[in-house]
C-alpha cells in the first residue's frame, strides 16, 4: 500500500491512481464476480498483454485491492480475488455499469 505522502491530496485523484487504467477497471469488474486464475483473466480481457496483466495484478496486490493465493500443486495454481478493500469498490463499478447502460439507451 502507498503511504499517505505518496497519494494525491484529492480523493478522486487517489481513486483514479489506484484503479484508473482501463485494464485495472476490467480486472476489478471480473473479480467482483468470482476469483480468477491468470490465464482465465488473460483470455477474458481481449487485447491485454501478459506484461500489462502481470503489472496490473502486481500493482493492485501491492495497493491492497486484490489478494493472490498460491495453491501448492503441480503446476502451481494461482488465484486472484478481491480483498476487503477491493470489495468496497463494488458501488463504484456498479455506478459505472449503470451509467454505461443509461448512456447506451439514449
N, C-alpha and C positions, 0 to 999 in steps of 0.2 A: 504494500500500500504506500501511496505517496504521503509525505509529511504535509502538514498544513502550509508550510512555507513553499512547497513545490506546487501547490494548487493556486489557480487564479482566484482573485477576490470575489468575482462574480459567480454566484452559484450556478447559473445557466452555463457559463463557460466551463465550470468544473465538470458538469454533466456531459457537455459536448466533448471535453477532453477524454473522459472515461469511455464513452460509447458512441462518439460522433462519427466514426467511419462507417461507410456503407456495410462493410463486412462484419464489423462488430455488432451492428444492429441486427443483421440477418442471423448471425450466430446466436445472439440473445433470443431472437424470435424462435428459433428451433429449440433451444434449451428450455424455453418456457413450457414446451410440450412434454419433454422427457429427456433423460440423459442420452447422449450420443457418443459414438465412437468416432475417432478421427476420420477414417475413410468414409463413414456414413455422411459426415458433415461435408467432406470434400466432394462427394458425389451429388449431394443435395444442393450445394451452393455453386450453381453453374457459373463458370468463369473464374473462380478463385484459384490462385496458385497454391501449391503446397507451402511455399515460403510465407505467403501472406496469411494463410490459415494458421500455420505454426506460430508466427509472430503475434497474430491477434489473440490466439488462445493463451500464449505465454503472458502477454500484457494484461489480459483480463484476469488471469490467475494471480498475477502479481498485485493487481488492484483489488483483489478480494471479491470479484464479481462471480467467478466460477471456481469450481473445485475440480481437481484432476485425481482420479483414483486409478491406481495401477493394480491389476489383479495378477497374482503370481501364477501365470500359465505359460505354456509354450505353444505358439508365440504369445508374447505379452499382450494382455487385453487392457486397454486404457479407455476409461470412460470420463467424459466431461459432463458436469451438471452445474446448475446454478447454486451458488451459495445463498445464505440468508440475505446478504446484501443484494445479490443478483435478483432474487425473488422480489425484493422491494421495488424493482424496476418494472414489474408487471403492469402497473397502471400507466406508465409512460408508453410502453409498447401498445397497450390496449387503446390508448388515446390516438396513437399514430395509426393504428388499424382502422379505427372509426373515422378519422379524418380522411384516410385514403378511400374508404368505401363511400363516404359522402361526396368526395371530390369526383369519383368515378361516376356517380349518379347524376351529376349536374348536366 
